Amino acid sequence: DRLFVFRCHPPLVLVAVAGLQESEEQLSRQLKYVTNQAIFFLTQSHMARLFKNRHNYDLRRQLTGLPKFFDGIIKFVEEEDSFLLGSIRCLPMPAALRNEITSILLSNRCPELVFAIVIYQNQIISVVRPKQYVITSQDLHLLMNYVATGSTRGHGEKWAPCCLPDFNDGGYLYIHDSYISETTDISLVLITNEREQHLTMIECKQKIVDQMVDQKTLDKLHSVIAAPFVVSDTKIPDLYHFIYKSMSSRQLVRPDFTAPYNSDEDQKQLHSKLCKVYDKLHHSDQKLAVYYSIDERESIVGCIQNNSEIYCTFSPFVTRPVAINNIDKLLRWIRREENRFFILGTGVY
């Protein structure tokens, strides 16, 4: 009645033990992110040196005060759709507003800046990067966990070294994290590869905030947040919820939760069901393009196409043919709205 999953990532060996309701793939994802979380704080090369000198080294000495971040990343993997689908979730907003925010980041960047990211509650608003570098969804997940778990609300800002495993697992970058709004959890993350640039990042942040205030950009952003995207906006009958992933951009969109998923427990149960549908599509012996399941509460359809992946929940009284037809309508609607849902223009310099 227990499932054991091991992950070997020298010098670390990790094990997860869980009930049979979780799949091997789910536990493997958790262990991968726990590994990356350790690298985020210590770097791969530093851990290798520690264990080369002492094979029985107790790594907990290096992780004092950090267990909350490991708890946070496990919670994210268990509950966030973006971790399941290997993607990032963007905050839906008018394309003109997103471009305006990106333009402000670009116009106020300093030479020492590598990445600038604006985040709202684990949703990406804008990313600015140099053209020779990319930042992966896995690295963004680690940054979002760092922001959410080590919240600076009411405490000014954070300045700390971090390692982004996909970017460079052997060295540190330096992160300046602060909230730029007193009323909402809008966070600005500035990343440099120079340790002595703390004051420079503070000045850069202030210039960005000042321009956002002067141009009323923050006010417009607050208005977007105050009117979140919900499933009824789609006008698809009997549609309870959906998750859509663009394969090309590795970005996803989903509406905010509404009935019948108002409570945390309802949302956890839904995520658990979606994980099972995901595993049926991706890890089944027989390759499937569509998977349909139904119980007394809802029907769930997962569908993989050439350039997208979608998971929909409907009323349990919706038949499979009707559900497939409504998914086609939903896909056409999403494509008409993709400028609002996804970051299509890149903030590259």
N, C-alpha and C positions, 0 to 999 in steps of 0.2 A: 504493500500500500504506500510505498515511497519511491520517488524517482530521484536518482543520483546523477548529476551531470558534472563532469570534470572539464576544466579548461587549462591547458598548459601554455603559458606565455613566459618563457624563461626570462628572469629567474623566478617567476611566480607560478604557483599551481593553485587554482581556485576550484572550489566545489560548491555546488548548490544542491540542497535537499528540499524537496517539496512533495505535496500530495499529487496524486495522479491526475488531478484536474488541470494541471499545467503541463504543457508539452515540452519535449526536449529542446525544441527550437526557441521557445519562450525563455527557458532557463539559460540557454546558451547566449541569447541576446543580453540578459542581465549580467552574466559573467563578463562578457566582452566590454560592457560599459563600466563595470566595476574596475576592470583592468585599465581602461582608458582614464578613469577617474584618478587612479593611483599615478599614472604617467602625467596627468594634468598637473599634479602638485610636485612630483619628484623627478620627472623625466626618466625615460628608459635607460639612458646611459648612467645616471646616478644610481638607480637601483641595481644595475649590473655590477657597478663598482662595489657597492655595499656587500652584495652576496659573493662576489669574487674573493673578497678579503675574509668574510666569515659566512660559511654556508648555512649556519643556523641563526643568522641575524634576525632579531625580532623587529620587523618592519613597523610595528606599532609605535616605536620610539620616534619615527619620522612623521607620524600621522596624528600627533597630539592636537586636539581641538578640531580635527577634520572629519570625525565620523558622521556628522550631520550631512556632509556633502555626499557621502556614500549612501546614506539613507535616502537622501533626496534623489540621487540618480536612479536608485532601484524603484522608488515610487514613480518617477517619471516613466521608466520603462514599462512598469505595470499598468499605467493609466493613460499615457499620452499616445495618441494615434501616430504622431510624427515619428516616434521611436520605432513603432511596429513597421511602418512603411518606409523607413530609411529616408525621410524627407524632412522638410521644414514647413511649418505652417505660417503663412503670411496674414497680417491683419488686413481684411478687406477694406478698401477705401478707393475714392476716385483716383484714377491714374495721374491726374494733374497735381493732386496733393502729394502723392508719393514722389513724383518727379521734383516737386518744389522742395521737399525735405532732402532728397538726394543732392539737389543743387546747392542747398545750404551747407551740407556736409563737405561737398567738394570745394566750395569757394572759401571755406574756413580751415581747410586742412593745413597742417604744417609739414615741413619736409620729414620730420621724425615719425610721422604717423604711418602705420602700416594698414590697419583696418579701423573702420568706424561703423558701428552697428547700433541701430535704434530698435528697442524691443519693448513690447507691451504684453505682459502676462504670457510669456512663452510664444508669442507671435512676432515674427520679424516685420518691421516697418520699412527699414532700408538698410542696405549694406554698401559700403564704399571700400574698394580694394585697389591695389596696383595691378596693372594688366598682366604682370608676370606671375602673380600669385592667385590662388583660389582658396576659398575656405569651405570645407565640406560640411554636409549636414551633421555628421558625427561631432565635428569640432564645435559647431554652433550649438548642438545639444549640451555639450559640456559647459559652454559659456552661459547658456540659459540657466542651467542648474546652478552655476556659480552665482549668477545674479539673483535668482529666486531664493536660493537657500541662504545666502549671506546677505540678505536685504540691507541696503543702506538707508532705507526710508527713516527719516528722523535722526540719522547718524552721519550726514554729510556725504562721504565718498569712501571708496576703497582704492588702494594702490597696492598691487601685489604681483609677484612673478607667477606665470602660468606656462604650461607646455601644451600646445595643441598637437596631439599625436599624429594626425594625418598631415599636418603642415610640416612639423619637424619634431620627432619624438626624442631628439637628443639635446635640445636646448630650450632656453626660456625666452618667452616674450614677457612684456610687462603691461598690465591691464589697469586702466583707470575706469572705474565703474561708479556712476552716480545717477540719481533720479533728476530729471529735468522739469518735472511738474510737481507742484505741491498737492494737487488734487487727484492725480491718477498715477498708476505705476508705470510711467514711461521712463525707461532707462536708456542712458547713453553709454555705450562701451567704446572706449578708445584704446587701441593697442599699438604699442611701439616695441621695437627690438632694442631700445637703448634704456638701460636701467636708470640713468640720471635725468630722465626727461619728465619727472613727475610734475614739476611746475609748468613745463611747456604744455602738458596735457590738460592741466587745470585751466590755463589761458585759452587753449583751443576749445575746450568745453564751454567756457563762458562766452566766447565769440559766437558759437553755434546757438546757444540759448538766447543770447541777446537778439540775434537776427530772427530767430523763430518768434520771439515776442514782438519785435518791431513789425514783422510782416503778418502778424496775426496767425501764423502757422500753427502755433500751439492751440489757439482757440478753435481752429478748424479741425485739428486732430481730436480735441476734446469732444467736438460735435459728432465725429465718426464713432468714437468709443461709446458715447451716450446712446447711440442707435445701432446696436449690433446686428449683424446679419443673422437671420433666423430662417428656419426651413420653410415657413409659410411664404417667404419672399419668392419661392420658386413657382408657386401656384400649381404644384403637382399634387393631385388628390391622394389622400391616405398615405403620404410620405411622412414618416416620423423623423428620419435623420439620414444623413449620408456623409461619406468621406470620398473625396475625389483626389487622385494623385496624378499630376502631370509627369510622365516618364522623362521627358526631355529636360525639364527644369528641376526635377526632384523637389517640387513644391506641392503642398496639398491645401485643399480648402474644405472646411466643414462649417456648418452653422453652429451658433451657440446652442446649448441644450435647452430644449423646451419639453413640455409634456409629450410623452409619458416618461421622460428622463430628467425630472426636476431634481431628484435627490442624488447625493453622492453614491448611495448604494445602487440606485437604478443605473447610473453611469458606469459603475464598476462592472455590473452584470452585463451590460451591453458590450463593454470593451472585451470582456472575457469571451463572449459569443463571437465577436468580430475576429478575435485572435484565432478561434477555431476555424472560422471560414477562411481566414488568411492562410492558415496551415494547410487546409484542404486544397487550396488553389496552388500553393507554392511547394508543398512538400508531400504531395500525394504520389503514390506509385504511378497512377495514371494522370497524365498531364491534362488539366482541366482549364477551360476558358471561362466557364460559368459554373457557379455553385449556388444551390438554393436550399435553404433550410427553413423550417417553420415549427413553431410551438404555440402554446395557447396565448402568448403575449404579443408576438410579432413574427413576421416573415423577413428573412434576411437574404439578400442576393449579393454575391460577389462576382465581379466581371473583370477580366483582363483583356484589354485590346492592345493594338500595336503601340499606341503612344499614351495610354492612360490605364488607370486602375480605379475601379469604383466599387463602393460597398454601400448598399441602401437597406434601410429597414422600413417596412410597410406594416400596415394593419394586417393581422393574421387572416383576415377575410379576403385579402387581395390574392388572386390566383397567380401562378407563375407567368402565364402569357401576358396578363395585364401588367405585372411588375416589370417584365422585360420591355414592354411597350413604353411604360412610364420612365424607365431608365433612359431609353433613347431620347425621349423628350427632355429629360433632365440634362443629358450630355449636350444637346443642342443649346440649351439655355446657358449652361456653364461656359461654352465656347463663345457665346455672345458677350459674356460678362468677364472674360478672362483678364482683361486689362485692369479690372477692379480687384480680382482675386490673387493675381500673381505679380511677382517682380519680373517684368519682361525687359525693361531697359536697365542695363547694369550701370552701377555707379563706379565706373572704372577710370582710373587716371594713369 
